[in-house]
Amino acid sequence: MEHTWGKDFSENLVYDIALGNLNLARCWWQRVEALPELHYPHQDARWRTWSLRIRSLREPLMDDDRAALAAILHRWERENVAGTKAEAIWAPTPFPLEEVG
């Protein structure tokens, strides 16, 4: 499976979830879940955050819970814009995931 959007499996996973391609995202999940770095405790806060974020996608992805996945992605957006200059003008917009029924 080629990297269609991102530079690695986890980016492709997130992109395809955001786009509403949940069947493809589940394929990416199999690849991501096999990554050793997802399963061992990290001392580095950045890797620990990444691991927790990615693992939080599993249950709603497997349950086809679009609302929960959208909520996770919107939370990540808010966290990433918090404290930046863009925060004052940022407003969430729907992901294609939310528009696909």
Buried (B, 14 or more C-beta within 10 A) or exposed (E): EEEEBBEEBBBBBBBBBBBBBBEBBBBBBEBBBEEEEBEEEBEEEEBEEBBEBBEBBBEBBEEEBBEBBBEBBBEEBEEEBEEEEEEEEBEEEEBEBBEEE
